[in-house]
Amino acid sequence: MSVLKKKGATRRKQLSIRISAELYARIDRVRAAAKAGGMVFEIAEQLEPSIEKIVKLAERELGMKPDDGGTTT
């Protein structure tokens, strides 16, 4: 699966996270190079499965059912 995609509309929500300044600079360079080539660096698509696993683990630890709107068991 490529992390570079053609430009286009997306129907995703934005999530803000903190990362190191060095990693941010690398991402910024990749984004600029992708843009220069008419592409988009689509990192969210690659991260979403990992974030999903972390959320499921947290839900389990909190005694929540997945997608139940926050109800504990």
C-alpha positions, 0 to 999 in steps of 0.5 A: 500500500502506497503512502502517497496518494493523488490529491482529492477530497477526504471525509476523515476527522482530524486528530492532533498528536505530539511528536518530536521536532525531528520527526515533524521536520522529516514529515514536513520534508516528505509532504513538500516533496510529495506536493512538488510531485503532485501527490499527497503524503497520506500517513493517516491511512497507515496509522489508523489500524494502529490507533484502532488497536490502541483504542480497543485495548483502552476500551477493554481496560476500561470495561467498555464495549467497542462502539457503545458510546462510552457505556461500561459493562 
